[in-house]
Amino acid sequence: MTAEATEAALAREGGLLDGDTDRPLRIALLTYKGNPFCGGQGVYVRHLSRELARLGHSVEVIGAQPYPVVDEGVTLTELPSLDLYRQPDPFRTPRPGEYRDWIDALEVATMWTGGFPEPLTFSLRARRHLAARRGRFDVVHDNQTLGYGLLGGPTALGAPLVTTIHHPITVDRRLDLAAAPDWKRRASVRRWYGFTRMQKRVARRLPSVLTVSGSSRQEIVDHLGVEAGRVHVVHIGADTDLFSPDPSVAEVPGRIVTTSSADVPLKGLVHLVEALATVRAGNPAAHLVVVGRRAENGPVAAAIERYGLEGAVEFVKGITDAELVDLVRSAQIACVPSLYEGFSLPAAEAMATGTPLVATTGGAIPEVAGPDGETCLAVPPGDAPALAAALSRLLADPDLRTRLGAAGRRRVLARFTWRQAAIGTVERYREAMALAGGGAGALAGGGAAGRPSGRRD
């Protein structure tokens, strides 16, 4: 269904009448990157938009490359960047004919000087797009763009703004700086993360911030300086219909599965590789499957070579949702070795399948994984020996695996589902609309003006 058809149907039903606090909402969900197969932000957009639509709301996802995947009932509007980091030619220089306006020139100039332009340039394009469609939305929901273009409130955007911050990117910056081997790399990291200065300034001026855990809430207050009263926790969750137990999937002895980016220190993969070497000394069948891209060099590649693990560590990418679920089901252990997580969807998804979990206590992971020995085995972040001990213990104890797997599934069903996330998010939408005077966008009228281009209906 197109956005226009949805709005017309709501109008016929009286859904846009002022004062109807239960009426369906028209939601613009912004995401400057939307790949649902790599990174939590893309997963968030896909599943939240689907559940918002299932609750009866009209949802239009507005995103740049890699474009989000949306499900039935959700409209996608493409707001393209120059896609400067696409594969197989990242950091490319566009041809002269590709430039459309000054925002494109700014995007290229920032990339040329070692910065990351997309949060700023997407926000500028989104501001222009929303201004041209004033009155079409009741609320604008930004998924961690935090760009200057989103400031100005309902007057600038045509509707009240709600922003999700999964966790402050300043945390990633700090960990990447700590892992940098020399001053040249540190200088490069500082320049790349230059956009975090903008995000900090923007965050402090936002009227309503959502985040996914209590840990992230505290980080946002401490690191970004946002007033605590404006930051609200709405837990996200797993697709518990998709990520579910299936006894027909054979368990592979010794299999450990993790989701990780090999070159991102935050994810702690190098510590898991080091732990695997210790585990295999007592259990030669132990092996690791990493859902993510393999790096040809760097600390993870060096650790695999140093410990002789070339045949014991496999990287897979580009798999379907169904293939991912079956891979997790086939594992004897799912592992989250991260130094920090703002929530940890991989932990929730693994627990939802009934696969027992070994996880660190970094960031918000304990909020998701639960108490050590009850719903998971928990270890300190960055501690390879402790990680090895937990993995060895769990591989050797099938009764413990069964108990932890069942308890993990129960925990996710009770606390972390996308339907619960959508209901909590809508409550915050309505609060933001009330603070803005009833929702500037909702009452300004719709019409056919400002029809988006590039829509996939």
C-alpha positions in Angstrom: 0.0 0.0 0.0 1.4 3.5 -0.9 1.7 6.2 1.7 -1.0 8.2 -0.1 -3.5 5.3 0.0 -2.8 4.7 3.7 -3.3 8.3 4.5 -6.6 8.4 2.6 -7.9 5.3 4.4 -7.0 6.8 7.8 -8.8 10.0 6.9 -11.9 8.2 5.8 -11.9 6.4 9.2 -11.6 9.6 11.0 -8.1 8.7 12.2 -6.7 12.1 11.7 -9.1 14.0 14.0 -7.5 16.2 16.6 -7.8 14.9 20.1 -8.0 11.2 19.2 -5.2 9.9 21.3 -5.6 6.3 20.0 -5.6 7.1 16.3 -3.1 5.5 13.9 -0.1 7.7 13.3 1.8 8.6 10.1 5.5 7.9 10.9 8.6 8.9 8.9 11.4 6.6 10.0 14.8 8.0 8.9 18.0 5.9 8.6 21.2 7.0 6.9 22.3 3.4 6.6 19.8 0.6 6.4 21.5 -2.7 5.7 19.5 -5.3 7.8 22.2 -8.0 7.4 25.2 -6.1 8.8 24.8 -3.8 11.8 22.1 -3.3 14.5 20.7 -0.1 13.0 19.4 -1.8 9.9 17.9 -4.6 11.9 16.2 -2.1 14.1 14.6 -0.2 11.2 13.3 -3.3 9.5 11.8 -5.0 12.6 10.5 -1.8 14.3 8.8 -0.6 11.1 7.1 -3.9 10.5 5.7 -4.1 14.0 4.6 -0.5 13.9 2.7 -1.3 10.7 1.2 -4.4 12.4 -0.1 -2.1 15.1 -2.0 -0.2 12.5 0.2 2.8 11.9 1.4 4.1 8.5 5.1 3.8 8.3 7.4 5.2 5.7 11.1 4.4 5.9 13.3 7.1 4.3 16.9 5.8 3.9 20.1 5.9 2.0 22.4 3.2 0.7 22.7 0.4 1.6 18.9 0.7 1.4 16.8 -0.8 4.1 14.8 -3.9 3.5 11.2 -3.4 4.5 8.4 -5.8 5.0 4.8 -5.9 3.7 2.8 -2.9 4.9 5.8 -0.5 5.1 6.7 2.0 2.4 10.3 2.6 1.4 11.5 6.0 0.0 15.0 6.1 -1.3 17.0 9.2 -0.5 20.3 8.4 -2.2 23.7 9.5 -1.2 26.7 9.2 -3.5 27.4 5.8 -1.9 31.1 6.5 -1.5 31.8 3.4 0.5 30.1 0.8 -1.7 31.8 -2.4 -2.6 33.9 -3.2 -4.6 35.2 0.4 -4.9 35.0 2.1 -1.5 36.3 5.7 -1.1 35.6 6.2 -4.8 35.6 9.6 -6.5 32.4 10.2 -8.4 32.3 11.1 -12.0 31.4 14.8 -12.7 27.9 13.9 -13.9 27.1 12.3 -10.6 27.1 15.6 -8.7 23.6 16.9 -8.1 24.0 19.8 -5.7 26.2 21.3 -3.0 25.4 18.5 -0.5 27.0 16.0 -2.9 30.1 18.3 -3.1 30.3 18.4 0.7 30.0 14.7 0.9 32.9 14.1 -1.4 35.1 16.8 0.2 34.6 15.4 3.6 35.5 11.9 2.4 38.6 13.3 0.6 39.8 14.8 3.9 39.4 11.5 5.8 36.1 12.2 7.5 32.8 10.4 7.5 30.2 12.6 5.9 27.0 10.5 5.8 25.3 11.5 9.1 25.6 15.2 8.1 24.7 14.9 4.4 21.8 12.6 5.0 20.4 14.9 7.6 20.5 17.8 5.1 18.8 15.8 2.4 16.2 14.5 4.9 15.4 18.1 6.0 14.9 19.2 2.4 12.8 16.2 1.7 10.6 16.5 4.8 10.1 20.3 4.2 8.8 19.5 0.7 6.2 17.1 2.2 5.1 19.3 5.2 2.0 17.9 6.8 2.4 14.4 5.6 3.6 12.9 8.9 2.6 13.1 12.5 6.1 12.3 13.8 9.6 12.0 12.4 11.7 9.3 14.0 15.5 9.6 13.4 17.6 6.4 13.8 20.9 7.8 15.1 21.7 10.3 12.3 22.1 13.1 14.7 22.9 15.6 12.0 22.5 19.4 12.0 19.8 19.2 9.3 17.4 17.6 11.8 17.5 20.6 14.2 14.7 23.2 14.2 11.8 21.2 15.5 8.3 20.8 13.9 8.8 24.2 12.1 11.7 22.9 10.1 10.7 19.2 9.7 6.9 19.5 9.6 6.4 17.2 12.6 7.8 16.6 16.0 11.2 14.7 16.1 12.0 11.6 18.2 15.5 10.2 17.9 16.9 6.8 18.8 20.5 6.7 20.0 21.6 3.0 20.2 24.7 4.1 22.0 27.0 7.1 21.7 29.5 6.5 18.9 32.0 8.2 21.2 32.4 4.8 22.8 33.5 3.3 19.5 35.9 6.2 19.0 37.5 5.7 22.4 38.0 1.9 21.8 39.4 2.4 18.3 41.8 5.0 19.6 43.0 2.6 22.3 43.6 -0.1 19.6 45.5 2.2 17.2 49.1 1.1 16.9 50.7 4.4 16.2 50.2 8.2 16.0 49.3 8.1 12.3 46.5 5.6 12.9 45.3 7.7 15.9 45.2 10.8 13.8 43.2 8.9 11.1 40.7 7.6 13.7 40.2 11.1 15.2 39.5 12.6 11.7 37.1 9.7 10.8 35.1 10.2 14.0 35.0 14.0 13.5 31.2 13.7 13.0 30.8 12.7 16.7 31.3 16.4 17.6 28.3 17.3 15.6 26.3 14.4 17.1 27.1 15.6 20.6 25.9 19.1 19.8 22.8 17.9 18.2 21.9 15.4 20.9 22.0 18.1 23.6 19.3 20.0 21.7 16.9 17.1 21.0 13.5 17.1 22.7 13.0 13.4 23.0 15.7 10.6 22.9 15.0 6.9 22.9 17.6 4.3 23.7 17.7 0.6 24.0 19.1 -0.1 27.4 19.8 1.5 30.8 23.5 1.2 30.1 23.1 3.2 26.9 21.0 5.8 28.7 23.7 6.4 31.2 26.3 6.7 28.4 24.2 9.2 26.6 23.9 11.3 29.7 27.6 11.0 30.6 29.2 11.2 27.2 26.8 13.4 25.2 25.6 15.6 27.9 21.8 15.0 27.3 19.6 15.8 30.2 18.6 12.6 31.9 14.9 13.5 31.8 14.9 13.6 28.0 16.3 10.1 27.6 13.9 7.1 27.7 14.6 3.4 27.5 12.6 1.3 25.1 14.1 -2.2 24.9 14.3 -3.8 21.5 14.2 -7.5 20.9 14.4 -10.6 18.7 12.0 -11.8 16.0 10.8 -14.7 18.2 8.8 -16.3 15.4 11.9 -16.5 13.2 14.5 -17.0 16.0 13.0 -20.1 17.6 14.0 -23.6 18.6 13.8 -26.3 16.0 14.9 -29.8 17.2 15.1 -31.0 13.6 18.2 -29.0 13.0 21.2 -31.2 13.9 23.6 -29.9 16.6 27.2 -29.8 15.3 29.7 -30.9 18.0 32.1 -28.2 19.1 30.4 -25.5 17.0 30.6 -21.9 18.5 28.8 -19.2 16.6 29.3 -15.4 16.9 28.3 -12.3 14.9 31.2 -9.9 14.6 33.1 -7.4 12.4 36.6 -8.7 12.3 38.2 -5.3 12.2 36.2 -3.5 14.9 37.9 -3.7 18.3 34.5 -3.0 20.0 33.3 -6.5 19.1 36.2 -8.3 20.8 36.6 -11.0 18.2 40.3 -11.2 18.7 39.7 -12.3 22.3 37.4 -15.1 21.2 40.0 -16.3 18.7 42.6 -16.4 21.5 40.1 -18.3 23.7 39.4 -20.8 21.0 43.0 -21.8 20.8 42.9 -22.7 24.5 39.6 -24.5 24.2 40.9 -26.7 21.3 43.7 -27.9 23.5 41.2 -29.9 25.5 38.5 -30.2 22.8 39.9 -30.6 19.3 36.4 -30.5 17.8 35.8 -26.9 18.9 35.5 -24.5 16.0 34.2 -21.1 15.4 31.8 -19.8 12.8 31.8 -16.0 12.4 28.8 -14.3 10.8 30.6 -11.3 9.2 33.3 -10.3 6.8 36.8 -11.8 7.0 39.7 -9.3 7.3 42.8 -10.4 5.4 45.0 -8.6 7.8 44.8 -7.0 11.3 44.7 -8.4 14.8 42.1 -11.1 14.1 43.9 -12.4 11.0 47.2 -12.3 12.9 45.7 -14.2 15.9 44.3 -16.9 13.6 47.7 -17.4 12.0 49.6 -17.2 15.3 47.5 -20.0 16.9 47.3 -22.1 13.8 43.5 -21.8 13.6 43.1 -21.4 9.9 40.9 -24.5 9.6 39.0 -23.9 12.8 37.6 -20.4 12.1 35.1 -19.9 9.3 33.6 -16.6 8.2 30.2 -16.5 6.4 28.4 -13.5 4.9 25.5 -12.8 2.6 23.3 -15.5 4.2 19.6 -15.3 4.4 17.6 -14.9 7.6 16.6 -18.5 7.5 20.2 -19.7 7.0 21.3 -17.5 9.9 18.7 -19.0 12.2 19.7 -22.5 11.3 23.3 -21.7 11.8 22.6 -20.5 15.3 20.4 -23.5 16.0 23.2 -25.9 14.9 25.7 -24.4 17.3 26.4 -25.8 20.8 27.2 -22.3 22.0 26.5 -18.8 20.8 29.1 -16.3 22.0 29.0 -12.5 22.3 32.7 -11.4 23.1 32.1 -7.7 22.7 34.0 -5.1 24.9 30.8 -3.0 24.8 27.3 -3.2 23.4 24.4 -0.7 23.6 22.0 -3.7 23.6 23.2 -6.8 21.7 20.7 -8.1 19.3 22.9 -11.2 18.6 22.5 -12.2 22.2 18.8 -11.8 22.2 18.4 -13.7 18.9 20.6 -16.6 20.0 18.7 -16.9 23.3 15.4 -16.9 21.3 16.6 -20.0 19.4 17.3 -21.8 22.7 21.0 -21.9 22.0 23.0 -21.5 25.2 25.0 -18.2 25.4 28.4 -17.2 26.6 28.7 -13.4 26.8 30.8 -10.7 28.3 29.5 -8.1 30.8 30.4 -5.2 28.4 27.9 -2.4 28.4 24.3 -3.5 28.2 24.9 -7.1 27.6 24.0 -8.2 31.1 20.6 -6.4 30.8 19.9 -8.7 27.8 21.7 -11.9 28.7 20.6 -12.0 32.4 22.4 -13.5 35.4 25.5 -15.6 35.2 24.6 -19.3 35.6 20.9 -18.7 35.2 20.4 -17.6 31.6 24.0 -17.5 30.3 27.6 -17.8 31.3 29.0 -14.3 31.8 32.7 -13.3 31.7 34.5 -9.9 31.9 35.1 -8.2 28.6 38.6 -8.6 27.0 39.4 -11.6 29.2 40.4 -14.4 26.9 41.2 -17.0 29.6 37.8 -16.4 31.3 36.1 -16.7 27.9 38.0 -20.0 27.3 37.0 -21.4 30.7 33.3 -20.6 30.1 33.3 -22.1 26.6 35.1 -25.3 27.8 32.7 -25.7 30.7 29.6 -25.4 28.5 30.9 -27.6 25.7 31.6 -30.4 28.3 28.1 -30.1 30.0 25.1 -30.9 27.9 22.7 -30.6 30.8 23.9 -27.1 31.5 23.5 -26.2 27.8 19.9 -27.5 27.8 19.1 -25.6 31.0 20.7 -22.3 29.9 19.1 -22.5 26.4 15.6 -23.0 27.8 16.0 -20.2 30.4 17.4 -17.8 27.7 14.4 -18.4 25.5 12.0 -17.7 28.3 13.8 -14.5 29.2 13.5 -13.1 25.6 9.8 -14.0 25.3 9.1 -12.2 28.6 11.2 -9.1 28.0 12.6 -8.5 24.5 10.2 -8.8 21.5 9.7 -6.3 18.6 6.0 -6.0 19.4 6.8 -4.7 22.9 9.4 -2.4 21.4 6.8 -0.9 18.9 4.2 -0.4 21.7 6.7 1.4 23.8 8.0 3.5 20.9 4.5 4.7 20.0 4.0 5.9 23.6 7.0 8.1 23.2 5.7 9.3 19.8 2.5 10.5 21.4 4.3 12.2 24.2 6.5 14.1 21.7 3.4 15.2 19.8 1.7 16.4 22.9 4.8 18.4 23.9 4.8 20.0 20.4 1.2 21.0 20.7 -0.7 18.0 19.4 1.6 17.1 16.5 2.2 19.9 14.0 2.4 17.5 11.1 -0.8 15.7 11.9 -3.1 18.7 11.6 -1.4 20.6 8.8 -3.1 18.6 6.0 -1.8 16.1 3.5 -2.6 16.1 -0.2 -0.6 14.8 -3.1 2.1 17.5 -3.1 5.6 16.3 -2.3 5.2 12.8 -3.6 8.6 11.1 -3.1 10.6 9.7 -5.9 12.2 6.3 -6.0 9.6 4.7 -3.8 9.2 0.9 -3.8 5.5 0.2 -3.0 
